[in-house]
Amino acid sequence: MRILAINGSPRGMNGNTGRLLEEVLAGVTTTGWEAEILNLAEHQLRPCVACDICHVEGVCPVGDDYEEIKERLLACDGFILASPNYIFGVTAQMKTLFDRLNGLIHCLGLEGKYGAAVETSGGGGDEEVLDYMERVIGVLGARSVGGIGSPMAGVRTFPDQEALFARARELGSELCRSIAGQRSYPEQEQFIAAFRTRMEGLVGYMQDYWPFERQYWERKRAATSSSTMSWSAAAPRPPGLTG
């Protein structure tokens, strides 16, 4: 079993976020699972150019490392999103990845997987950024087992550090246990079900322009026989591609 940790810090594992992430991954490895780190700062990742080709063909044409990162996400059993707090949000590196994941979001492409969030800050506001990353986990179709964040007390040090690191290791272990037990989270199930309906509706509305995603949902609906959405040929169509 493998956990993929995606670190959005420009400092990679040398910063405060990397330090806290190390403890979460220590909790992963104590369960006997494999932990893989992907530092976004070490990869070429360009902003989304809104060409819509991912919706048409299922592959992003921008010539960078995105498709490799996407395949590693699809192949893992669970994942961790880690970012420092940059002006009450994630770093540019992490936000760029989130924007590029829009095709996976339309298809809830990580459904069945589990995720966790890690955050550090210079002076607080941790919950706001953790909530955002956990929401991203949800719109990808995955279940969040929680997150951990903290302001710094210095370079790679934190207030009440021993207790913080213990919680971090427990989060890593909890991620593995949740995957192994296929744990259910009722509130998240409700959110994902509602978001699934929303994305089915969006793709249905754009079916003439987004054939890859239309076919994806058609195959999924045929396999599960659980979708009740109707895509009417008479429904109004936008005059062009969305921006």
Order of alpha helices (4+ residues) and beta strands (2+ residues): beta-alpha-beta-alpha-alpha-beta-alpha-alpha-beta-alpha-beta-alpha-alpha-alpha
